[in-house]
Amino acid sequence: RSHSLELLPGIGKKHLNDLLDAREKEKFSSFEDAQSRVPHLGKVKEIFVHRILEELKGDSKYYLFVKIPQKPQEHRPRRDFRGR
């Protein structure tokens, strides 16, 4: 199984373990806090923004931050009570 944090771009097993270990010691107070406590993580705010934009486009298999977009329903002509 994978953790939902692995769905963020640039978060692999190593960063995931580092994030979870740091969070276990003390919860993160901000993106900057996470960035300073987890070495080589990169710009945390940009990682989240990238993921949210991807989800808003509707191209994701999994959705963490955005409601799953509804697929447009196919328009079918209405029939009268006789099936016409």
Backbone bond lengths (Angstrom), bond angles and torsions (degrees), N, CA, C in turn:
res aa  C-N    CA-C-N  psi(-1)  N-CA   C-N-CA  omega(-1)  CA-C   N-CA-C  phi
1 R - - - 1.453 - - 1.517 110.30 -
2 S 1.288 114.88 151.08 1.456 118.29 176.90 1.522 109.54 -111.85
3 H 1.292 115.68 156.91 1.446 122.43 177.67 1.525 107.08 -88.60
4 S 1.324 117.67 149.14 1.460 120.24 -178.03 1.528 112.39 -62.79
5 L 1.322 117.84 -25.07 1.464 119.66 176.91 1.525 112.01 -64.02
6 E 1.322 117.37 -25.46 1.468 120.29 178.57 1.522 112.09 -68.41
7 L 1.321 117.43 -14.06 1.463 120.38 177.28 1.526 111.66 -77.25
8 L 1.322 116.87 -12.29 1.454 120.24 177.27 1.525 109.41 -77.30
9 P 1.341 117.40 138.76 1.462 119.68 -178.58 1.525 111.20 -62.54
10 G 1.324 115.94 132.76 1.457 120.80 178.20 1.519 114.79 87.21
11 I 1.331 117.33 -0.44 1.463 120.99 179.21 1.520 107.97 -103.76
12 G 1.321 115.14 107.20 1.459 120.85 176.39 1.517 109.13 -106.61
13 K 1.312 115.07 -165.93 1.478 120.35 -177.65 1.533 111.88 -60.05
14 K 1.341 117.36 -43.10 1.459 120.15 -177.45 1.518 111.34 -64.44
15 H 1.352 116.84 -50.56 1.468 119.49 179.13 1.525 110.92 -63.59
16 L 1.313 116.58 -36.72 1.460 119.88 178.49 1.527 110.28 -60.00
17 N 1.323 116.41 -49.13 1.468 120.10 179.65 1.526 111.17 -62.26
18 D 1.334 116.86 -41.06 1.464 120.38 178.30 1.531 111.24 -62.90
19 L 1.330 116.35 -43.10 1.468 120.59 178.50 1.527 111.70 -62.58
20 L 1.325 115.94 -46.25 1.463 119.69 -178.23 1.526 111.57 -66.25
21 D 1.326 116.72 -38.74 1.466 120.33 177.71 1.530 111.08 -63.98
22 A 1.335 116.24 -45.41 1.470 120.44 -179.53 1.524 110.63 -65.74
23 R 1.315 117.29 -38.95 1.471 120.89 -179.94 1.522 111.13 -68.66
24 E 1.327 117.09 -31.57 1.459 121.02 178.28 1.527 111.07 -64.76
25 K 1.327 115.91 -37.33 1.467 120.59 179.33 1.529 110.95 -69.73
26 E 1.338 115.60 -43.33 1.461 121.41 179.74 1.526 108.59 -163.15
27 K 1.333 116.53 136.50 1.463 119.57 179.07 1.519 109.97 -62.44
28 F 1.322 115.86 150.80 1.457 121.41 178.51 1.525 108.87 -76.17
29 S 1.313 115.51 140.00 1.467 120.06 179.52 1.524 112.00 -96.92
30 S 1.330 117.37 -17.46 1.462 121.06 -179.06 1.531 109.00 -165.76
31 F 1.319 115.19 172.59 1.464 119.89 175.14 1.532 109.49 -61.90
32 E 1.337 115.77 -41.09 1.454 120.72 -179.22 1.529 110.92 -62.99
33 D 1.333 116.39 -36.91 1.465 120.89 178.00 1.528 110.17 -62.98
34 A 1.307 116.96 -45.40 1.468 121.09 178.66 1.519 110.28 -62.77
35 Q 1.316 116.39 -43.13 1.464 121.13 -179.01 1.524 111.02 -63.42
36 S 1.317 117.95 -38.16 1.463 120.21 -178.25 1.531 112.27 -76.88
37 R 1.327 117.75 -29.39 1.462 120.53 -176.69 1.521 114.13 -89.65
38 V 1.330 117.86 -16.86 1.470 121.21 179.04 1.528 107.94 -115.64
39 P 1.325 116.64 106.51 1.463 120.08 -175.34 1.531 112.78 -64.07
40 H 1.325 115.45 142.86 1.470 123.51 174.48 1.532 113.36 64.24
41 L 1.300 117.55 20.75 1.467 120.06 -178.70 1.519 111.93 -75.68
42 G 1.299 117.52 -31.91 1.457 120.33 -178.06 1.518 110.23 97.40
43 K 1.305 116.39 -165.93 1.459 121.79 -177.17 1.523 108.98 -83.94
44 V 1.307 115.85 101.74 1.461 122.29 -173.11 1.520 111.82 -60.41
45 K 1.324 116.68 -43.09 1.459 120.17 -178.93 1.533 110.56 -59.55
46 E 1.312 117.39 -42.21 1.467 121.73 -180.00 1.529 111.33 -67.17
47 I 1.327 117.15 -34.17 1.465 121.10 177.33 1.523 109.81 -61.48
48 F 1.329 117.01 -45.28 1.462 121.06 179.91 1.528 111.23 -68.59
49 V 1.324 117.09 -41.83 1.471 120.67 178.98 1.519 110.19 -60.10
50 H 1.329 117.50 -44.56 1.464 121.97 179.57 1.526 110.57 -58.25
51 R 1.326 116.35 -46.06 1.470 120.89 -178.86 1.524 111.44 -64.73
52 I 1.319 117.48 -43.51 1.462 121.20 -179.47 1.523 110.65 -63.66
53 L 1.335 117.23 -42.51 1.469 120.25 178.23 1.527 111.21 -63.12
54 E 1.323 116.82 -39.72 1.465 121.05 177.28 1.534 110.23 -60.35
55 E 1.329 116.31 -43.98 1.466 119.88 -179.99 1.523 111.60 -67.05
56 L 1.323 117.60 -37.76 1.460 120.84 179.23 1.525 112.04 -63.59
57 K 1.326 116.77 -30.15 1.471 120.73 177.38 1.526 111.06 -70.47
58 G 1.329 116.79 -18.94 1.461 120.62 179.55 1.512 113.66 83.82
59 D 1.330 117.74 17.21 1.460 121.76 -176.35 1.524 113.57 -95.23
60 S 1.311 118.25 0.36 1.462 121.09 -172.95 1.516 112.48 -87.54
61 K 1.314 114.35 150.51 1.465 120.13 173.19 1.530 109.53 -82.98
62 Y 1.339 115.74 -34.76 1.454 122.50 179.35 1.522 109.24 -122.10
63 Y 1.316 116.98 145.98 1.452 121.98 -179.11 1.524 109.56 -121.82
64 L 1.332 115.74 121.50 1.459 122.12 179.70 1.517 112.23 -102.02
65 F 1.334 117.40 -35.58 1.459 122.07 -170.08 1.519 114.23 -118.47
66 V 1.309 118.06 -18.81 1.455 122.88 -173.36 1.525 108.63 -120.91
67 K 1.335 116.26 143.67 1.468 118.74 174.89 1.524 109.44 -62.13
68 I 1.306 115.29 143.35 1.465 120.10 179.19 1.521 108.52 -62.24
69 P 1.344 117.36 125.01 1.471 119.34 -177.98 1.525 111.09 -67.55
70 Q 1.318 115.18 140.90 1.457 121.25 177.13 1.521 108.76 -79.69
71 K 1.307 115.58 136.33 1.462 119.81 176.86 1.530 107.98 -77.34
72 P 1.328 117.20 139.24 1.463 119.39 179.57 1.527 110.59 -63.26
73 Q 1.323 115.46 136.61 1.460 119.68 179.15 1.517 109.79 -79.25
74 E 1.319 114.44 143.04 1.450 120.33 178.86 1.529 108.37 -70.96
75 H 1.313 116.22 133.79 1.462 120.42 -179.68 1.528 109.60 -80.50
76 R 1.306 115.42 123.91 1.462 120.71 177.09 1.521 108.00 -118.60
77 P 1.329 116.69 135.92 1.470 118.08 178.56 1.529 110.18 -64.18
78 R 1.322 115.12 141.99 1.456 120.23 179.12 1.516 110.23 -73.75
79 R 1.308 115.65 144.52 1.465 120.15 177.68 1.516 108.87 -108.60
80 D 1.329 115.38 151.24 1.463 117.30 177.12 1.526 109.04 -80.84
81 F 1.312 117.40 179.42 1.466 121.69 -173.29 1.530 112.28 -64.40
82 R 1.327 119.25 -14.89 1.461 121.19 178.77 1.537 111.93 -93.56
83 G 1.353 116.93 5.72 1.459 119.86 177.64 1.516 113.39 85.03
84 R 1.334 118.06 13.49 1.469 121.21 -179.27 1.508 111.24 -99.17
